[in-house]
Amino acid sequence: MKTPLLVEQHFHGAYGVDFNKSGANDISLLAKKLKSIGIGGFFPTLVTDTVDNIKRQIAEIKKAAAKCPEILGIHLEGMFLNSEKKGIHNEELFLDLTIDNYKKLEDDFIKIVTLAPELDNGLIDYLKQKNVKVQAGHCIGWAKKAEQIDGVTHTFNAMSRVSHKEEPSTALNALLDDNVYTEVIADGVHVSDNALKLLFKNKPEDKIILVSDALPITYSKIKDYVFADSLIHYDGERATSATGTLAGSTKLLPEIIKIIGKKSMFKPKYVENVYNYHNITPKGEIEWDKDYNIVSIKE
């Protein structure tokens, strides 16, 4: 089996590098490590933080991107979320969904914004005018904003769940709306196999995007780490806060593909979709064996 190089549109770091904290040099080194395992492009993802820290890290990521074409833009997953579905984010730093608040940290290198559509106060229209991808995440629903939503952030996680009675439901909308792309963390921890099967069976094949949502501790020796202002502990399987809230993943896309491949749930289209979503040309090629191990990487 062959696929293009992988593109990771939602992850927070790996190998000890944290996009909310690390400098340009470390981010550049991370880009090289990622390419060596088949990840040929990525969108550094920033969690909720102070405006000053977000602006500082945008500058550092842009410095790294000047030397690393693999860095395709920034995914802002924070600030504009619903506190009812905050996940691991620090709700004390959330901002109202207004244009003025976004302008406090706005940058042309922000290509994706995860937000709670039900709380919108003009921001979505502004982002669409700027050609920024708008993704529903950490939210309750988007019924009144359906035509303006490009994608769904980590489907099933940190959102209102599928229900036959309760409305609105973000997860149900994600399954039913054929026009939106759906991220999913298929690491064997964040979403059950049956929920994955439901997504893969119900969504158009060309609207599914695999993401890792990987934490900075991924592929490092770090077990305890402060992420999004919470102390996260990794027990070898799950990374959770002191209250048991599940944080991001501790696996990157090649390993995730192997996990779902062995369960006969992987399709090469899931790799190709992210290129279509962002209208970028497929890069390089990965050859996989029958057990979903990488045989070769061609840039």
C-alpha positions as CSV (number, residue, x, y, z in Angstrom):
1,M,0.0,0.0,0.0
2,K,1.1,3.5,-0.8
3,T,0.0,6.9,0.6
4,P,1.2,10.5,0.3
5,L,3.3,11.7,3.2
6,L,1.2,12.3,6.3
7,V,-0.1,15.7,7.2
8,E,-0.9,16.3,10.9
9,Q,-3.4,19.2,11.2
10,H,-4.0,18.8,15.0
11,F,-1.2,18.2,17.4
12,H,0.4,20.1,20.3
13,G,3.9,18.7,20.1
14,A,6.0,15.6,20.5
15,Y,9.5,14.5,21.6
16,G,9.3,17.0,24.4
17,V,8.6,20.0,22.1
18,D,5.6,22.1,23.2
19,F,4.1,24.5,20.6
20,N,2.8,26.7,23.5
21,K,6.3,26.9,25.0
22,S,9.1,25.9,22.7
23,G,11.3,28.2,20.6
24,A,11.8,28.2,16.9
25,N,15.0,26.1,16.9
26,D,13.3,23.2,18.8
27,I,10.3,23.4,16.6
28,S,12.6,23.2,13.5
29,L,14.3,20.1,14.9
30,L,10.9,18.6,15.6
31,A,10.0,19.1,11.9
32,K,13.0,17.1,10.9
33,K,12.1,14.2,13.3
34,L,8.5,14.2,12.0
35,K,9.6,13.9,8.4
36,S,11.8,11.0,9.2
37,I,8.8,9.0,10.4
38,G,6.6,10.0,7.4
39,I,4.9,13.2,8.6
40,G,5.6,15.7,5.7
41,G,3.5,18.6,6.9
42,F,1.8,19.8,10.0
43,F,-0.2,22.6,11.6
44,P,1.2,23.4,15.1
45,T,-1.8,23.5,17.4
46,L,-2.0,26.0,20.2
47,V,-4.2,25.4,23.3
48,T,-5.8,28.1,25.4
49,D,-3.3,30.5,26.8
50,T,-2.9,34.1,27.6
51,V,-3.0,36.5,24.6
52,D,0.6,37.5,25.2
53,N,1.8,33.9,25.2
54,I,-0.2,33.0,22.1
55,K,1.3,36.0,20.2
56,R,4.8,35.0,21.4
57,Q,4.4,31.4,20.2
58,I,2.9,32.5,16.9
59,A,6.1,34.5,16.3
60,E,8.3,31.5,17.2
61,I,6.3,29.1,15.0
62,K,6.6,31.6,12.1
63,K,10.4,31.8,12.6
64,A,10.6,28.0,12.4
65,A,8.3,28.0,9.3
66,A,10.7,30.3,7.5
67,K,13.2,27.5,7.5
68,C,10.8,24.5,7.5
69,P,8.2,24.3,4.6
70,E,6.7,21.4,6.4
71,I,5.0,23.9,8.8
72,L,1.8,24.7,7.0
73,G,0.1,27.1,9.3
74,I,-1.2,27.4,12.9
75,H,-4.3,25.6,14.3
76,L,-5.7,27.7,17.1
77,E,-7.6,25.4,19.4
78,G,-8.4,27.6,22.3
79,M,-9.7,30.8,23.7
80,F,-13.0,30.7,21.9
81,L,-14.5,27.5,23.4
82,N,-17.6,26.6,25.5
83,S,-16.7,26.1,29.2
84,E,-19.3,23.3,29.4
85,K,-17.0,21.3,27.1
86,K,-13.7,22.7,28.0
87,G,-11.8,19.4,28.3
88,I,-8.3,20.1,29.5
89,H,-8.4,23.8,28.6
90,N,-8.2,26.6,31.2
91,E,-11.7,28.3,31.0
92,E,-10.4,31.3,33.0
93,L,-8.6,32.3,29.8
94,F,-11.5,31.9,27.4
95,L,-12.6,34.9,25.3
96,D,-16.0,35.9,23.9
97,L,-16.3,35.1,20.2
98,T,-16.0,38.6,18.9
99,I,-13.9,40.1,16.1
100,D,-12.3,42.5,18.6
101,N,-11.1,39.6,20.8
102,Y,-9.7,37.7,17.8
103,K,-7.8,40.8,16.6
104,K,-5.9,40.7,19.9
105,L,-4.0,37.7,18.6
106,E,-4.8,37.7,14.9
107,D,-2.1,36.6,12.4
108,D,-2.3,35.5,8.8
109,F,-0.5,32.3,9.7
110,I,-3.5,31.1,11.6
111,K,-5.2,28.7,9.2
112,I,-7.6,26.8,11.4
113,V,-9.6,28.0,14.4
114,T,-11.5,25.6,16.6
115,L,-14.4,27.4,18.4
116,A,-17.9,26.9,19.9
117,P,-20.3,28.0,17.1
118,E,-23.2,28.4,19.6
119,L,-21.4,31.2,21.3
120,D,-20.5,33.1,18.1
121,N,-20.9,36.9,18.1
122,G,-19.7,37.8,14.7
123,L,-16.3,36.0,14.7
124,I,-17.3,33.2,12.3
125,D,-18.2,35.6,9.5
126,Y,-14.9,37.4,10.0
127,L,-12.9,34.2,9.9
128,K,-14.7,33.0,6.7
129,Q,-13.9,36.4,5.1
130,K,-10.2,35.7,5.9
131,N,-10.3,32.2,4.5
132,V,-9.6,30.6,7.8
133,K,-11.0,27.1,8.4
134,V,-13.7,27.2,11.0
135,Q,-14.0,24.0,13.1
136,A,-16.6,23.2,15.6
137,G,-15.1,21.8,18.8
138,H,-15.4,22.0,22.6
139,C,-19.0,22.9,21.9
140,I,-22.6,22.0,22.2
141,G,-23.7,22.3,18.5
142,W,-23.9,24.4,15.4
143,A,-27.4,24.2,14.0
144,K,-27.6,27.9,13.2
145,K,-24.1,28.0,11.7
146,A,-24.1,24.8,9.6
147,E,-23.2,26.4,6.3
148,Q,-20.2,28.2,7.9
149,I,-18.6,25.2,9.5
150,D,-15.7,23.6,7.6
151,G,-14.8,20.8,10.0
152,V,-15.3,19.2,13.4
153,T,-12.4,19.0,15.9
154,H,-11.7,15.6,17.4
155,T,-15.2,14.1,16.8
156,F,-16.8,12.6,19.8
157,N,-14.4,14.2,22.2
158,A,-15.2,17.3,24.2
159,M,-18.6,17.9,22.5
160,S,-22.3,17.1,23.0
161,R,-22.7,13.4,22.3
162,V,-25.0,11.4,20.0
163,S,-28.5,11.3,21.5
164,H,-31.9,10.4,20.1
165,K,-33.6,13.1,22.3
166,E,-31.2,15.9,23.2
167,E,-30.6,18.8,20.7
168,P,-28.4,20.2,19.6
169,S,-25.7,17.5,19.4
170,T,-22.3,18.3,17.9
171,A,-21.4,14.6,17.4
172,L,-24.8,13.9,15.7
173,N,-24.4,16.9,13.4
174,A,-20.9,15.7,12.5
175,L,-22.2,12.3,11.5
176,L,-25.1,13.7,9.5
177,D,-23.6,16.7,7.7
178,D,-21.9,15.4,4.6
179,N,-20.3,18.8,3.9
180,V,-18.1,19.0,6.9
181,Y,-14.7,17.3,7.4
182,T,-14.4,15.3,10.6
183,E,-11.2,15.0,12.6
184,V,-11.0,11.8,14.7
185,I,-8.4,10.6,17.2
186,A,-8.2,6.9,16.4
187,D,-5.5,6.0,18.9
188,G,-7.5,3.3,20.7
189,V,-8.0,5.5,23.8
190,H,-10.0,8.6,22.8
191,V,-12.8,6.9,20.8
192,S,-14.2,3.3,21.1
193,D,-13.9,0.9,18.2
194,N,-17.7,0.9,17.8
195,A,-17.8,4.7,17.6
196,L,-15.1,4.7,15.0
197,K,-17.0,2.1,13.0
198,L,-20.1,4.4,13.2
199,L,-18.1,7.3,11.9
200,F,-16.3,5.4,9.1
201,K,-19.6,3.8,8.0
202,N,-21.7,6.9,8.1
203,K,-19.4,9.7,6.9
204,P,-18.4,10.1,3.2
205,E,-15.0,8.5,2.9
206,D,-13.6,11.8,1.6
207,K,-14.6,13.8,4.7
208,I,-12.6,11.9,7.4
209,I,-9.3,13.3,8.7
210,L,-7.1,11.3,11.0
211,V,-5.4,13.4,13.7
212,S,-3.3,12.6,16.7
213,D,-3.9,15.5,19.0
214,A,-0.5,14.5,20.4
215,L,0.9,16.0,23.6
216,P,4.4,17.3,24.0
217,I,5.2,14.2,26.1
218,T,4.6,11.9,23.1
219,Y,7.7,9.8,22.3
220,S,9.6,11.2,25.3
221,K,10.5,9.9,28.7
222,I,8.2,12.5,30.4
223,K,5.5,11.1,32.6
224,D,4.3,14.3,34.4
225,Y,3.9,17.6,32.6
226,V,2.0,20.9,32.9
227,F,-0.1,21.3,29.8
228,A,-2.9,23.9,29.4
229,D,-2.2,24.9,33.0
230,S,-3.0,21.4,34.3
231,L,-0.6,18.8,35.6
232,I,-0.9,15.8,33.2
233,H,0.2,12.3,34.2
234,Y,0.9,9.6,31.6
235,D,0.5,6.1,33.0
236,G,1.8,4.3,29.9
237,E,-1.7,4.2,28.3
238,R,-3.6,7.4,29.0
239,A,-2.5,11.0,29.7
240,T,-5.0,12.6,32.2
241,S,-5.3,15.4,34.6
242,A,-5.6,15.0,38.4
243,T,-9.4,14.9,38.0
244,G,-9.2,12.2,35.4
245,T,-9.9,14.3,32.4
246,L,-8.4,12.8,29.3
247,A,-5.8,15.1,27.7
248,G,-4.4,14.6,24.1
249,S,-2.9,11.5,22.6
250,T,0.5,10.0,23.2
251,K,0.8,8.6,19.7
252,L,1.5,10.1,16.3
253,L,-0.2,9.4,13.0
254,P,2.0,6.5,11.8
255,E,1.3,4.5,14.9
256,I,-2.4,5.4,14.8
257,I,-2.7,4.2,11.2
258,K,-1.1,0.9,12.3
259,I,-3.6,0.6,15.1
260,I,-6.7,1.0,12.9
261,G,-5.1,-0.8,10.0
262,K,-4.8,-4.0,12.1
263,K,-8.5,-3.6,12.8
264,S,-9.3,-3.3,9.1
265,M,-10.5,0.2,9.5
266,F,-7.9,2.2,7.6
267,K,-8.3,3.6,4.1
268,P,-5.6,5.5,2.2
269,K,-8.3,8.2,1.5
270,Y,-8.0,9.2,5.1
271,V,-4.5,10.4,4.4
272,E,-5.4,12.1,1.1
273,N,-8.3,14.0,2.5
274,V,-6.3,16.5,4.5
275,Y,-4.6,17.6,1.3
276,N,-8.0,18.3,-0.3
277,Y,-9.2,20.1,2.8
278,H,-6.4,22.6,2.7
279,N,-6.0,22.6,-1.1
280,I,-2.4,21.6,-1.0
281,T,-0.4,19.4,-3.4
282,P,0.3,15.8,-2.1
283,K,3.9,15.5,-1.0
284,G,6.2,12.5,-1.3
285,E,5.1,8.9,-0.8
286,I,5.1,6.3,1.9
287,E,5.1,2.6,1.2
288,W,3.5,0.4,3.9
289,D,3.7,-3.4,4.4
290,K,0.7,-5.6,5.1
291,D,1.1,-5.0,8.8
292,Y,1.1,-1.2,8.3
293,N,4.7,-0.8,9.0
294,I,6.5,1.9,7.0
295,V,8.8,0.3,4.4
296,S,10.1,3.4,2.7
297,I,9.6,7.2,2.6
298,K,10.2,9.2,-0.5
299,E,10.2,13.0,-0.3
